[in-house]
Amino acid sequence: EPEVTQTPSHQVTQMGQEVILRCVPISNHLYFYWYRQILGQKVEFLVSFYNNEISEKSEIFDDQFSVERPDGSNFTLKIRSTKLEDSAMYFCASRRLEDEQFFGPGTRLTVL
Amino acid sequence: GNSVTQMEGPVTLSEEAFLTINCTYTATGYPSLFWYVQYPGEGLQLLLKATKADDKGSNKGFEATYRKETTSFHLEKGSVQVSDSAVYFCAQRNSGYALNFGKGTSLLVTP
């Protein structure tokens, strides 16, 4: 069964460094999402992406964040200069035309 | 604004016990509602959904009914199994298809 994959499973970085979180959505899906979950808090929507552009973003998704689909398979989230409060689990999701979003297993980002 | 509130966990039950996890929402209009489940080390998986008032979503013995009058979507299962141990997330879908989640409720089922 096709699934969304994410790499790495755990990323440790120093404050101020750039990180790129990678996702491979399901191959025939058209809509892509990033969510995050800070420990002990709820899963929060960051951004959605369709047809090579951002279709919706939350107030969390400020200028430090960017997304890209550099080729036909990867979907990336870049944090330009990480802060301590960026430490969280980041989930990628994708969907085709129907309602259901399929989620990846997440990348745990730890900013020291 | 739109929000989802679900009961705090962890919830610990014995096998074959009855499960209820409460979920209420606030929204303008009538959003689609979902329950997602996350097993250890895995991503969020859709468990069930309901797209309009009075709809009942069901899957794997779990069910939830979209109650407009109480703005609720409580998750129930008549007899839980050890394999149901996971974190359960209630969510609503906004107009742009982004999901708005609750905090999640951890369920531990003991033999």
Interface residues (C-beta under 8 A of the other chain):
Chain A: E3 V4 Q6 Y31 Y33 Y35 G40 Q41 K42 V43 E44 F45 S48 S55 E56 S58 F91 A93 R95 D99 E100 Q101 F102 F103 G104 P105 G106
Chain B: V4 S32 Y36 G41 E42 G43 L44 Q45 L46 K49 T51 F89 A91 R93 G96 Y97 A98 L99 N100 F101 G102 K103 G104
